[in-house]
Amino acid sequence: MNDGADGRSADRPDVSLVIVVYRTPDYLRRALEAIETARIACRYEVVVEDNAPLDEASAQLCAGRAQVVYERNAQNLGFGGGVNRGLARGRGRYYLILNPDVEVSAGGIEALVAFADENEDAGIIAPRLHNSDGTLQPSVRTFYTWPIFLLRRTFLGRFFPQARVLREHLMADWDHETTRDVDWCIGGAMLVRREAVEDVGPMDERFFLYFEDVDWCYRMHQRGWRVIYLPTARFVHHYQRASARGFWPKRSLWIHLGSLFRFYEKWSFLLYWLKLRAPLFRQFALALSDLAAVIAAFAAAYGMRGLAADLLTKPMFGFEHYARFLSFAAGMSLLFFALGGLYRGRIGASWIENVVPVTRAMTWTSAVLLASTFLFSDQTYSRVVVVLFFPTAILLVTTTRSFWLGALDQVRRRQINLHRIGLLGPPAAVEEALARFARYGRFGMEPVPILAPGGREETGEPSRLVRRMRQERVQEVLVFEEWGGDLGALLRGLQAAGLPVRIVPAVRDLLPASTALSTLLGLPTLALGAGAGRLRRGLGQRVLECVTALAAAMVLTPPFLWLALGRQLRGRPVLERQTLRGPAGRVVQAVRLARQTPDGSVASAVIGVFPSLPLLLSGAAGWTGLAPTAPATSLASSDPTAPPDAWLGLLGPWLFIDMPQADRAAWNRRYVQTWSPSEDLRILADVFAHRRSSR
């Protein structure tokens, strides 16, 4: 870091120059030399984020410069990810985001900082950029529309180079000599106020390349910060728009198109209106899919009955005779699906998460269908068809539901169609919620702090908060009861806006997992439930655990010995102990293969529990169960109603997530209160699918 020409103390720099590089050492060298030549008259530091971990050139360039803070990322994080890492490391009052192909000029950075000091509502300030030959490079724009994108990023721009909509987008009829507010500026050169970043948040890393600057500026406008063009600060940008060259689309065009789609998917009002009604559309689509699967299953059962016609004595009737019965079967199936809760609440994407409720619903359906064949003496109803229909329907309905919901899950894994959930509460509670999202994953959600910790607003009127949530395209609101504002007015406003709300009670740490909202004399009440938990380990479960433990021992012995020997030869720890203390004071010692990181593959996780398999045979552990906790964390202190014979779980999300002790104790409390065989199947499915469980 440079103290600057005025010799002031370097306790905190005025500006942190953040440069993200990816295999551009020549440009980086010229950029660093330009910074040194400019003799910047304010305190500054240079933060270089290298997205090319296998390229040593950038590291060598930074090694000899004391004012440069260099970090090599383990993988290519994209431009937004690299910028965010630089923002986290930078200590300045302002951040100057620079591409490595941008050369600063003397007095340019000082002009940006001085203007920002004079205009406290300026969130982003863009300098004037010039091409390598000294000509003006348009660097500020109006927001994109589809016609603008087609003219800018496809060959159509060659046929309509002077189109009015394009000239307005590029602001071509303006001389770029005056200071003015703009929609957005390119991310290759922008000064960003630290307070604005704390309020709005960093760049959205879903935009791996392109449109992260458009999104950032749009969010600045949404939060009341200005985006300003300052022509007195002039830099050189050695820039060539490769995505627009050539007649046919290139790879960069498809990246642009994908980023444009993400931008409009995130901010389009029409799509937002549809998302608010997504549960209704999803339930309707699932019902149609289930109906089609049920009809297909009935047709398949009829076909199998036809193939076995020679083996059966009763005649085979035509399919048209089953039309009325098929309608009855389809109606009963959808009825029991609805009664079984398959169209409400959380719907799992894994096959096991679907097969249990589908089997339960189809069992009732088949019982009604079989009863109907006895109640009605119509001989065209073959009970063989009904019997075959039962397993076939389970298979087809479960498969189709898993396919469609799995496809939706894949879309969300690509950070598309995320469920934006607004967080409203005290700064500490919001920070806690954000930390939980960071620790356990988003589960298809995107947390949006409405009153951001450290932001400009500490309180807000309910009407303005509701308007802010709609601007942020929030689809659901999580309100902490201790928020401190007019909660009643807020809830009425959210209800009028059609936004669903979840209220986190102030006594949340004392509520058991079985808490449910009910009514008494017309008054809403929280029913806390009673009893000592639902853990009931039957003989069948013990036999299954013993059999699978012996089978696993035979399969896992060779790979475990191989891994243990390799770690021993490299001098690494081989085994580690985990301890669980139950409410009765009984301590269980579990031994497993030592982990180097909290995250690993499913194979290594399963092999890692190999030393603890004897606990399965003794009954002290199960494949799923209570999370291992430190000896100082007593299960009794977190849940005094837990049974003393609770067992340790060998497989669970703690194999992939670094769960704090408090979260492990909370897991144990919920596990005891909500245990069921189907829950164990869901947990195992999450583990073997390497999915981060939502518990």
VOGU-3710 file (C-alpha; in Angstrom, 3 decimals, decimal comma):
1> mndgadgrsa> 0,000/0,000/0,000  1,251/3,513/-0,868  1,018/6,315/1,671  0,293/8,837/-1,090  2,061/12,095/-1,916  0,708/13,908/1,099  2,445/11,546/3,483  -0,662/10,855/5,534  -0,899/7,793/7,755  -1,649/4,530/5,987
11> drpdvslviv> -3,961/3,129/8,698  -6,728/2,821/6,145  -6,424/3,435/2,411  -8,754/5,802/0,641  -9,260/3,399/-2,225  -8,650/-0,293/-2,869  -7,895/-1,051/-6,527  -9,398/-4,490/-7,249  -8,087/-6,200/-10,389  -9,376/-9,622/-11,486
21> vyrtpdylrr> -7,051/-11,411/-13,923  -7,302/-14,572/-15,964  -4,268/-15,419/-18,096  -3,591/-11,801/-19,060  -0,084/-11,150/-17,663  0,864/-8,632/-20,381  -2,173/-6,464/-19,650  -1,622/-6,822/-15,905  1,989/-5,672/-16,225  0,932/-2,560/-18,155
31> aleaietari> -1,861/-1,863/-15,642  0,505/-2,079/-12,652  3,084/0,089/-14,392  0,396/2,689/-15,170  -0,612/2,748/-11,480  2,999/3,348/-10,474  3,496/6,020/-13,137  0,297/7,891/-12,165  1,817/8,812/-8,762  -1,580/8,610/-7,078
41> acryevvved> -1,972/11,408/-4,527  -4,167/9,489/-2,083  -3,720/6,414/0,047  -4,331/3,291/-1,965  -3,722/-0,430/-2,167  -3,890/-2,867/-5,080  -5,699/-6,189/-4,659  -5,101/-8,681/-7,480  -7,417/-11,689/-7,684  -6,030/-14,386/-9,985
51> napldeasaq> -8,648/-16,728/-11,440  -6,048/-18,862/-13,241  -4,589/-21,105/-10,508  -2,232/-22,961/-12,877  -0,714/-19,817/-14,394  2,340/-18,471/-12,552  2,848/-15,360/-14,694  0,557/-13,026/-12,737  1,983/-14,163/-9,410  5,506/-13,388/-10,624
61> lcagraqvvy> 4,453/-9,903/-11,711  2,964/-9,115/-8,295  5,752/-10,668/-6,271  8,099/-7,702/-6,631  5,566/-4,996/-5,781  5,099/-4,203/-2,105  1,866/-2,236/-2,648  0,141/-5,202/-4,295  -1,884/-7,766/-2,341  -2,039/-10,909/-4,476
71> ernaqnlgfg> -4,420/-13,861/-4,056  -4,629/-16,919/-6,264  -8,062/-18,526/-6,260  -8,337/-22,301/-6,279  -10,558/-22,161/-9,358  -11,932/-19,705/-11,873  -14,632/-17,880/-9,902  -15,744/-15,731/-12,816  -15,486/-11,950/-12,855  -18,125/-11,401/-10,159
81> ggvnrglarg> -16,642/-14,031/-7,864  -13,156/-12,581/-8,260  -14,419/-9,053/-7,570  -16,209/-10,235/-4,427  -13,041/-11,846/-3,126  -11,256/-8,574/-3,739  -13,992/-6,619/-1,965  -13,615/-8,902/1,062  -9,856/-8,288/1,165  -9,888/-4,580/0,359
91> rgryylilnp> -9,680/-2,119/3,279  -10,329/1,159/1,497  -13,180/3,625/1,880  -13,842/3,060/-1,805  -13,247/0,213/-4,216  -11,990/0,875/-7,740  -12,879/-2,155/-9,863  -10,488/-2,404/-12,807  -10,024/-4,846/-15,653  -6,364/-5,731/-16,221
101> dvevsaggie> -6,593/-4,097/-19,672  -7,411/-0,698/-18,122  -4,611/1,830/-17,590  -5,261/4,586/-15,068  -4,069/8,108/-15,803  -2,583/10,801/-13,586  -5,245/12,527/-11,524  -8,043/10,145/-12,546  -8,332/8,240/-9,270  -8,076/11,450/-7,249
111> alvafadene> -10,940/12,945/-9,269  -13,145/9,932/-8,590  -12,413/9,960/-4,852  -12,958/13,713/-4,552  -16,301/13,518/-6,367  -17,396/10,600/-4,177  -16,491/12,559/-1,023  -18,670/15,453/-2,210  -21,656/13,284/-3,235  -22,560/10,885/-0,441
121> dagiiaprlh> -25,476/9,394/-2,388  -23,182/8,235/-5,207  -22,925/4,447/-5,046  -20,988/3,898/-8,298  -18,954/6,444/-10,246  -17,779/5,621/-13,752  -14,762/7,333/-15,401  -14,536/8,304/-19,048  -12,813/5,547/-21,054  -10,738/5,875/-24,210
131> nsdgtlqpsv> -9,646/3,277/-26,741  -5,993/2,551/-27,349  -5,954/5,118/-30,190  -7,345/7,850/-27,942  -10,903/7,825/-29,295  -13,882/7,832/-26,975  -15,078/4,408/-25,809  -18,777/4,451/-24,843  -18,864/2,895/-21,391  -22,266/3,888/-20,003
141> rtfytwpifl> -25,579/2,540/-21,256  -29,311/2,424/-20,784  -30,697/-0,864/-19,510  -31,040/-3,699/-22,004  -34,147/-4,700/-23,893  -34,447/-7,671/-26,247  -34,189/-5,499/-29,426  -31,023/-3,905/-28,034  -29,513/-7,294/-27,262  -30,195/-8,597/-30,778
151> lrrtflgrff> -28,657/-5,512/-32,381  -25,646/-5,538/-30,046  -24,827/-9,222/-29,841  -25,859/-10,743/-33,181  -25,251/-10,146/-36,868  -28,434/-8,047/-37,040  -26,427/-5,084/-35,834  -24,567/-5,116/-39,166  -27,783/-4,391/-41,032  -29,071/-1,690/-38,664
161> pqarvlrehl> -25,958/0,079/-37,310  -27,761/3,414/-36,895  -30,990/2,091/-35,404  -32,537/4,605/-33,021  -32,976/2,113/-30,191  -29,299/1,179/-30,478  -28,093/4,790/-30,477  -30,207/5,524/-27,415  -28,799/2,481/-25,651  -25,200/3,521/-26,397
171> madwdhettr> -26,038/7,162/-25,622  -24,384/7,988/-28,943  -26,041/11,390/-29,322  -24,442/12,720/-26,152  -20,914/14,164/-26,182  -19,855/12,419/-22,944  -18,325/15,688/-21,705  -20,706/16,389/-18,827  -21,325/14,679/-15,512  -24,675/12,904/-15,396
181> dvdwciggam> -26,620/10,030/-13,847  -26,753/6,896/-15,986  -28,490/3,516/-15,883  -25,318/1,451/-15,737  -21,634/1,429/-16,569  -19,328/-1,363/-17,641  -17,624/-3,207/-14,810  -14,158/-2,774/-16,300  -13,723/0,544/-14,478  -15,970/1,775/-11,667
191> lvrreavedv> -15,473/3,372/-8,256  -17,839/1,850/-5,671  -18,580/3,257/-2,219  -18,014/0,806/0,638  -21,300/1,797/2,329  -23,150/1,080/-0,920  -21,646/-2,418/-1,072  -22,643/-3,048/2,543  -26,187/-1,919/1,753  -26,709/-3,501/-1,668
201> gpmderffly> -24,400/-6,475/-1,325  -21,540/-7,621/-3,558  -21,798/-8,698/-7,183  -24,161/-11,555/-7,947  -21,910/-14,531/-8,661  -24,638/-16,261/-10,654  -23,438/-14,072/-13,522  -20,191/-15,897/-14,214  -19,339/-13,457/-16,995  -21,281/-10,488/-18,389
211> fedvdwcyrm> -24,269/-8,679/-16,852  -22,844/-8,736/-13,338  -22,219/-4,997/-13,755  -25,727/-4,397/-15,148  -27,255/-6,256/-12,219  -25,101/-4,405/-9,674  -26,065/-0,990/-11,059  -29,723/-2,012/-11,189  -29,604/-2,998/-7,526  -27,906/0,292/-6,680
221> hqrgwrviyl> -30,831/2,150/-8,230  -33,271/-0,087/-6,354  -31,682/0,826/-3,027  -31,556/4,570/-3,755  -27,878/4,917/-4,715  -26,889/6,954/-7,750  -24,783/5,661/-10,665  -22,862/8,626/-12,078  -20,620/9,199/-15,084  -17,632/11,494/-14,361
231> ptarfvhhyq> -15,773/12,665/-17,523  -12,947/14,414/-15,644  -11,540/11,004/-14,669  -10,111/9,459/-17,839  -8,649/5,966/-18,273  -7,516/3,908/-21,273  -9,289/0,620/-21,928  -7,632/-1,735/-24,422  -10,921/-3,367/-25,263  -12,163/-5,413/-28,207
241> rasargfwpk> -15,720/-6,687/-28,213  -15,058/-10,207/-29,482  -18,657/-11,287/-28,960  -19,875/-8,957/-31,691  -17,324/-9,834/-34,380  -18,166/-12,271/-37,130  -21,380/-13,267/-38,789  -22,235/-16,397/-36,843  -22,798/-16,600/-33,078  -19,734/-17,377/-30,985
251> rslwihlgsl> -19,357/-18,932/-27,561  -19,279/-15,509/-25,912  -22,654/-14,755/-27,498  -24,197/-17,753/-25,764  -22,629/-16,648/-22,479  -24,132/-13,199/-23,041  -27,489/-14,762/-23,848  -27,410/-16,909/-20,719  -26,545/-13,918/-18,544  -29,295/-11,858/-20,176
261> frfyekwsfl> -31,770/-14,633/-19,418  -30,615/-14,722/-15,785  -31,009/-10,965/-15,524  -34,576/-10,932/-16,822  -35,467/-14,076/-14,889  -34,344/-12,235/-11,776  -35,946/-8,840/-12,406  -38,807/-9,261/-14,910  -42,127/-8,150/-13,411  -44,067/-10,643/-15,561
271> lywlklrapl> -41,945/-13,554/-14,368  -42,198/-12,216/-10,815  -46,004/-12,236/-11,091  -45,860/-15,848/-12,263  -43,416/-16,842/-9,508  -45,758/-15,520/-6,823  -48,309/-18,000/-8,156  -45,766/-20,760/-8,741  -47,171/-23,100/-6,030  -50,545/-23,154/-7,786
281> frqfalalsd> -48,961/-23,770/-11,195  -46,672/-26,431/-9,763  -49,534/-28,259/-8,054  -51,591/-28,173/-11,249  -48,653/-29,443/-13,332  -47,907/-32,198/-10,817  -51,550/-33,259/-10,796  -51,546/-33,503/-14,605  -48,289/-35,465/-14,506  -49,679/-37,827/-11,853
291> laaviaafaa> -52,879/-38,275/-13,846  -50,915/-39,177/-16,979  -48,758/-41,621/-14,991  -51,820/-43,273/-13,420  -53,476/-43,720/-16,834  -50,232/-45,091/-18,271  -49,919/-47,474/-15,315  -53,474/-48,740/-15,839  -52,761/-49,254/-19,547  -49,542/-51,099/-18,692
301> aygmrglaad> -51,393/-53,313/-16,193  -53,997/-54,083/-18,835  -51,225/-54,950/-21,296  -49,568/-57,314/-18,809  -52,939/-58,953/-18,195  -53,252/-59,455/-21,953  -49,818/-61,094/-22,164  -50,874/-63,543/-19,439  -54,275/-64,296/-21,043  -53,268/-67,856/-21,956
311> lltkpmfgfe> -52,347/-68,587/-18,330  -55,668/-67,405/-16,888  -59,084/-69,027/-17,224  -61,270/-65,915/-17,245  -61,793/-64,109/-20,563  -60,045/-60,865/-21,469  -62,380/-57,934/-22,064  -61,639/-55,018/-24,367  -59,979/-51,912/-22,973  -63,007/-49,781/-23,835
321> hyarflsfaa> -64,969/-51,627/-21,144  -62,630/-50,129/-18,528  -63,280/-46,477/-19,391  -65,611/-45,849/-16,444  -63,477/-47,872/-14,069  -60,321/-46,079/-15,245  -61,929/-42,706/-14,561  -62,837/-43,915/-11,078  -59,270/-45,200/-10,490  -57,695/-41,951/-11,675
331> gmsllffalg> -60,022/-39,869/-9,517  -59,352/-41,973/-6,431  -55,606/-41,768/-7,022  -55,593/-37,970/-7,242  -57,880/-37,774/-4,210  -55,566/-39,845/-2,032  -52,521/-38,020/-3,409  -54,100/-34,764/-2,268  -55,158/-36,184/1,108  -51,632/-37,541/1,557
341> glyrgrigas> -50,138/-34,067/1,180  -48,410/-34,701/-2,137  -49,500/-31,306/-3,455  -48,539/-29,146/-0,523  -45,444/-28,340/1,462  -41,935/-29,446/0,600  -41,770/-31,914/-2,290  -38,583/-33,943/-2,457  -36,733/-34,432/-5,707  -35,159/-37,795/-4,874
351> wienvvpvtr> -36,814/-41,086/-5,734  -36,941/-42,311/-2,126  -38,505/-39,069/-0,903  -41,360/-39,617/-3,360  -41,869/-43,373/-3,174  -42,983/-43,441/0,487  -45,944/-40,985/0,217  -46,865/-42,321/-3,244  -46,951/-45,898/-1,912  -49,114/-44,821/1,009
361> amtwtsavll> -51,596/-43,065/-1,290  -51,690/-45,900/-3,821  -52,283/-48,432/-1,039  -55,506/-46,644/-0,127  -56,412/-46,271/-3,802  -55,921/-49,963/-4,527  -57,906/-50,944/-1,430  -60,842/-48,862/-2,654  -60,523/-50,276/-6,187  -60,428/-53,870/-4,965
371> astflfsdqt> -63,433/-53,234/-2,744  -65,304/-51,791/-5,699  -64,798/-54,979/-7,726  -66,619/-56,916/-5,001  -69,333/-54,363/-4,467  -70,231/-54,198/-8,132  -70,902/-57,388/-10,030  -69,654/-56,153/-13,392  -67,436/-58,973/-14,675  -65,504/-56,682/-16,992
381> ysrvvvvlff> -63,449/-55,562/-14,004  -60,411/-57,839/-13,754  -58,960/-57,998/-10,271  -55,645/-59,051/-11,848  -55,522/-55,701/-13,623  -56,193/-53,945/-10,328  -53,448/-55,909/-8,562  -50,939/-55,197/-11,347  -52,019/-51,568/-11,429  -50,853/-51,007/-7,832
391> ptaillvttt> -47,042/-51,542/-8,220  -47,014/-50,164/-11,753  -48,654/-46,921/-10,642  -46,206/-46,569/-7,755  -43,284/-47,008/-10,142  -44,545/-44,638/-12,855  -45,878/-41,917/-10,550  -42,704/-41,907/-8,446  -40,483/-41,875/-11,532  -42,324/-39,039/-13,271
401> rsfwlgaldq> -42,488/-36,920/-10,116  -38,803/-37,502/-9,441  -37,967/-36,611/-13,052  -39,856/-33,315/-13,117  -38,868/-32,254/-9,630  -35,302/-33,361/-10,282  -35,276/-31,224/-13,425  -36,475/-28,255/-11,365  -33,781/-29,003/-8,805  -31,149/-28,996/-11,557
411> vrrrqinlhr> -32,404/-25,615/-12,747  -32,013/-24,233/-9,252  -28,588/-25,803/-8,883  -27,627/-23,640/-11,858  -28,818/-20,645/-9,835  -31,888/-20,079/-12,025  -35,422/-19,565/-10,740  -34,263/-19,159/-7,165  -36,945/-18,505/-4,566  -36,114/-15,006/-3,310
421> igllgppaav> -36,856/-14,813/0,396  -36,708/-11,458/2,177  -35,096/-11,335/5,632  -36,495/-8,727/8,003  -35,323/-8,492/11,578  -32,605/-7,139/13,882  -29,121/-7,096/12,320  -27,966/-9,997/14,507  -30,906/-12,183/13,478  -30,430/-11,367/9,785
431> eealarfary> -26,726/-12,161/10,059  -27,592/-15,471/11,713  -29,991/-16,353/8,893  -27,401/-15,436/6,245  -24,798/-17,536/8,049  -27,148/-20,517/8,022  -27,682/-20,144/4,275  -23,919/-19,972/3,780  -23,335/-23,022/5,963  -26,065/-25,371/4,776
441> grfgmepvpi> -26,748/-24,205/1,227  -29,575/-22,261/-0,372  -32,003/-25,123/-1,122  -33,168/-23,216/-4,181  -33,598/-19,969/-2,228  -31,858/-16,606/-2,424  -31,795/-14,645/0,852  -32,400/-10,910/0,420  -31,796/-8,730/3,517  -34,439/-6,014/3,409
451> lapggreetg> -32,809/-3,872/6,062  -29,206/-4,827/5,459  -26,894/-4,840/8,496  -24,642/-1,824/8,151  -26,936/-0,246/5,578  -28,288/3,276/5,595  -31,676/2,340/7,048  -32,168/0,964/10,531  -35,957/1,196/10,572  -38,599/1,413/7,906
461> epsrlvrrmr> -42,267/2,160/7,551  -44,325/-0,953/6,671  -45,651/0,547/3,420  -42,158/1,422/2,259  -40,847/-2,002/3,269  -43,576/-3,742/1,271  -42,729/-1,576/-1,735  -39,040/-2,402/-1,267  -39,815/-6,123/-1,192  -41,726/-5,914/-4,436
471> qervqevlvf> -38,868/-3,983/-6,006  -36,465/-6,679/-4,838  -38,786/-9,309/-6,398  -39,168/-11,066/-3,037  -41,459/-14,107/-3,207  -41,644/-14,828/0,519  -40,769/-12,902/3,669  -39,090/-14,237/6,802  -39,893/-11,857/9,671  -38,256/-12,155/13,066
481> eewggdlgal> -40,730/-11,326/15,811  -38,214/-9,109/17,587  -37,899/-6,932/14,457  -39,160/-3,942/16,445  -41,407/-2,260/13,890  -45,181/-2,225/13,542  -45,569/-5,948/12,882  -49,348/-5,801/12,483  -49,222/-3,082/9,823  -46,434/-4,942/8,048
491> lrglqaaglp> -48,368/-8,206/7,941  -51,459/-6,455/6,613  -49,392/-4,795/3,908  -47,707/-8,052/2,914  -51,056/-9,834/2,815  -52,482/-7,124/0,544  -49,434/-7,473/-1,715  -49,926/-11,235/-1,971  -46,597/-12,085/-0,316  -46,506/-15,152/1,957
501> vrivpavrdl> -44,898/-14,619/5,351  -43,057/-16,819/7,836  -42,740/-15,439/11,364  -39,797/-16,570/13,468  -40,943/-16,328/17,122  -38,725/-14,772/19,727  -38,894/-18,014/21,767  -37,722/-20,127/18,796  -34,918/-21,771/20,786  -37,466/-23,227/23,216
511> lpastalstl> -39,929/-24,609/20,669  -39,788/-28,330/19,842  -39,861/-29,536/16,261  -43,415/-30,812/16,721  -44,748/-27,265/17,158  -47,843/-26,660/15,024  -50,212/-23,755/14,529  -53,743/-24,549/15,614  -56,807/-22,701/16,862  -58,697/-22,676/20,146
521> lglptlalga> -61,988/-20,803/20,410  -61,080/-19,100/17,160  -57,703/-17,894/18,488  -54,467/-18,927/16,709  -52,247/-20,901/19,084  -48,899/-22,684/18,929  -49,353/-26,328/19,899  -46,059/-27,503/21,387  -47,013/-31,141/21,833  -45,984/-33,441/24,640
531> gagrlrrglg> -44,379/-36,800/25,223  -40,839/-38,114/25,344  -40,213/-38,351/21,655  -41,072/-40,855/18,973  -37,915/-42,974/18,876  -39,077/-46,589/18,788  -36,392/-49,007/17,653  -38,005/-52,244/16,618  -36,583/-55,746/16,206  -36,780/-55,479/12,435
541> qrvlecvtal> -34,613/-52,365/12,417  -32,002/-54,023/14,641  -31,852/-57,103/12,398  -31,502/-54,905/9,309  -28,706/-52,882/10,938  -26,778/-56,017/11,884  -27,123/-57,599/8,442  -26,115/-54,445/6,587  -23,218/-53,839/9,023  -21,771/-57,276/8,291
551> aaamvltppf> -22,227/-56,790/4,561  -20,613/-53,349/4,702  -17,686/-54,740/6,693  -16,895/-57,207/3,916  -17,171/-54,604/1,189  -15,379/-51,724/2,931  -12,421/-53,574/4,495  -10,088/-53,427/1,424  -10,640/-49,734/0,560  -10,404/-48,740/4,233
561> lwlalgrqlr> -7,072/-50,515/4,683  -5,795/-48,904/1,486  -6,731/-45,384/2,631  -5,469/-45,945/6,167  -2,112/-47,240/4,908  -1,753/-44,296/2,540  -2,388/-41,777/5,307  -0,026/-43,591/7,655  2,776/-43,511/5,093  2,224/-39,767/4,477
571> grpvlerqtl> 2,283/-39,026/8,195  -1,337/-37,910/8,326  -3,796/-38,755/11,126  -5,599/-42,009/10,422  -8,378/-42,219/13,005  -10,371/-39,721/15,044  -12,849/-40,152/17,870  -16,332/-38,710/18,134  -18,270/-38,657/21,382  -21,992/-38,477/22,140
581> rgpagrvvqa> -23,300/-38,002/25,652  -26,924/-38,995/26,088  -29,439/-37,729/28,671  -28,834/-40,696/30,919  -25,127/-39,874/31,116  -24,126/-42,743/28,804  -21,131/-41,844/26,628  -20,648/-43,513/23,253  -17,234/-43,425/21,568  -17,303/-43,577/17,768
591> vrlarqtpdg> -14,144/-44,046/15,739  -13,898/-43,007/12,094  -11,329/-42,247/9,432  -9,927/-38,776/10,068  -11,165/-36,149/7,635  -8,938/-33,452/6,159  -11,859/-31,183/5,221  -15,534/-31,016/6,300  -16,637/-31,778/2,742  -15,902/-34,933/0,786
601> svasavigvf> -17,287/-37,515/-1,551  -19,971/-39,987/-0,559  -17,542/-42,875/-1,065  -14,947/-41,457/1,325  -17,674/-40,619/3,845  -19,032/-44,166/3,850  -15,533/-45,637/4,065  -14,796/-43,202/6,868  -17,439/-44,701/9,167  -16,008/-48,219/8,715
611> pslplllsga> -14,273/-48,334/12,142  -17,615/-47,583/13,834  -19,469/-50,544/12,333  -19,161/-52,541/15,613  -21,418/-49,910/17,175  -24,166/-51,035/14,793  -23,874/-54,605/16,044  -23,911/-53,474/19,686  -26,977/-51,287/19,180  -25,234/-48,081/20,264
621> agwtglapta> -25,440/-46,661/16,735  -27,600/-46,819/13,639  -27,084/-45,850/10,029  -29,029/-42,689/10,881  -29,601/-41,208/14,310  -28,295/-38,511/16,615  -25,430/-36,316/15,425  -22,130/-36,851/17,251  -21,457/-33,983/19,661  -18,612/-32,988/21,933
631> patslassdp> -18,646/-34,397/25,480  -19,374/-30,922/26,853  -22,572/-30,716/24,805  -25,106/-32,784/26,642  -28,152/-33,884/24,723  -30,102/-33,561/27,944  -29,407/-29,815/28,129  -30,917/-29,290/24,678  -33,820/-31,712/24,994  -34,620/-33,153/28,424
641> tappdawlgl> -37,402/-35,305/26,942  -35,035/-37,361/24,779  -35,086/-41,074/25,645  -31,973/-42,438/27,337  -31,631/-45,218/24,749  -31,200/-42,838/21,799  -28,579/-44,010/19,342  -25,734/-42,433/17,412  -26,091/-41,918/13,662  -23,134/-42,909/11,498
651> lgpwlfidmp> -24,426/-41,206/8,339  -25,851/-37,707/8,227  -25,263/-34,205/6,863  -22,444/-33,645/9,352  -20,276/-35,768/7,044  -20,368/-32,979/4,443  -21,194/-29,862/6,478  -19,095/-28,422/9,289  -21,984/-28,264/11,759  -21,386/-26,254/14,960
661> qadraawnrr> -22,198/-27,932/18,246  -25,353/-25,854/18,703  -26,659/-27,009/15,316  -25,858/-30,635/16,143  -27,814/-30,331/19,393  -30,732/-28,809/17,466  -30,561/-31,680/14,954  -30,715/-34,188/17,811  -33,744/-32,501/19,344  -35,640/-32,508/16,044
671> yvqtwspsed> -34,590/-36,051/15,189  -35,994/-37,411/18,434  -39,294/-35,603/17,972  -39,855/-36,310/14,270  -38,282/-39,729/13,810  -39,940/-42,205/11,491  -38,668/-44,929/9,109  -39,485/-42,729/6,113  -37,414/-39,895/7,658  -34,459/-42,269/7,959
681> lriladvfah> -34,855/-43,185/4,290  -34,909/-39,505/3,344  -31,750/-38,795/5,344  -29,937/-41,726/3,724  -31,098/-40,552/0,296  -29,688/-37,095/1,013  -26,369/-38,582/2,088  -25,943/-40,882/-0,894  -27,073/-38,157/-3,280  -24,525/-35,896/-1,535
691> rrssr> -27,290/-33,347/-1,008  -27,146/-30,958/1,921  -29,997/-31,958/4,149  -32,510/-29,285/5,159  -32,739/-30,470/8,748
//
